[in-house]
C-alpha cells in the first residue's frame, strides 16, 4: 500500500503522473497518487486530465503555502502509511522505480533514491544550476551514505507517514528548508538509507534565477540559526564561517571577496561558471549578513 505525493507549482506534471501511474498499476498493489497544486498563478494542468483513474486525486490550494506546508497537507490526507514524495519537475530513471523502493529493507525510516542530471547542459543559460547539480548533488550511494543526513535531497523521498509528520514541523514558506528537514531527521536519530534509484531533475533554473535563489537559501539558514531551529555549525558554509572567525580572518576575507564580487557575478552567469566562485560568492553573502 503506497501513497505517492506530488506538490506542484507552475509545472506540467502530466507526463510524470502518467508514468508513475502506469508502473504502479502493473505492481497490482493498493496505491494512490495525490497531487496538490500550490495555487499556481499559471495552471499547467486541469483536473480532468486525470479523471480516468480513481487512484489519482488532484486538488488545488486556495493560497500559496510553499512546498513544506504543501507536503504536510499531502501527508495528512494520505490514505496509506508508506509515502513516496516526488517533486513536480522530476522523472524516474529506472522502469522499476516504485518496485525498487518497495523491496528495500523496511527497518530504515527514510530511503533516498538519488538525483541525476543530463550528461550535457541543455542550454548555456542553465549552466550554473546544471553544473551544481552534476558536481554537488549527483553522487553515488557510497558517497551519499558517508554523510547520510547532509546528502538528503527531498526531491525523491520514501518515508513512513508517522516519521514524516514527526520531523516536518516548521511549515514556513521559505526557500531552502531542506537543511532544517535534514537536521530534524538527524536530531531524531532516524535511520537513512541512500540507494541507487535516482530521478532526473528536469526543472533547471536559469543562472539569473538560481544565483539569487541561492542567497535566499542563506537567508533561511540564518533565520533558522537565530530561532535555534538548527545549530550554527551544521552546514559546510557555517563551518567555514566559524573557522574564519576563530582565526579572526572574517573581515579580511570579506574585503577580499568584495573586490572579487563583480568578476564572480560575471563568471557565475556565464556559459562556464566556476563552482569555487559560487562557494565564495555565497560565503561573502553569509559574512555580510552575519555582521
FENWOPE-V281180 format. One record per helix or strand. SS is the DSSP state (A for helix, B for strand). FROM is the first residue (numbers start at 0). TO is the last residue. If there is no record, write none. Layout:
BEGIN
SS:FROM:TO / SS:FROM:TO
END
This chain:
BEGIN
B:1:7 / A:13:26 / B:30:36 / A:46:49 / B:55:59 / A:66:76 / B:81:85 / B:89:91 / A:96:101 / B:109:111 / B:114:115 / A:123:136 / A:140:145 / B:155:159 / A:160:166 / A:177:186 / B:191:193 / B:198:200 / A:206:225 / A:235:245 / A:249:267 / A:274:288
END
